[in-house]
């Protein structure tokens, strides 16, 4: 057994965003047209489980990344890309970044909102706002 995999991990029922168990996403199912795009996306519970495993192995930074990713699963790809673009240096004003953080908060992505607020403050201090 891999020493990085706790016993409880084996019992965790990993599933796709659609709720389909991952062991149901097979090449045969793809060929039969039984797999949708949501079957290929990760479920937020799976990411939260991975965050828990990361914490158990003293990796809080990785755990935080998994939790931010879990929040982002609720957003459309276009919205994620809009946030990514807004966070690039000199692409947004301080106020625009604050608005992005508020928008994220309103959608329940409070961890990501905090990250955007922190970035806005750092960008403002370092002259990286537009």
Secondary structure, DSSP 4 states (H G I P E B T S, - for coil): --TTS-HHHHH---BBTTS-BGGG--HHHHHTT---GGGSSBPHHHHHHHHHHHHHTT-HHHHHHHHHHHHHTTS-HHHHHHHHHHTSTTSS-HHHHHHHHHHHHHTT-HHHHHHHHHHHHHHHHHT---
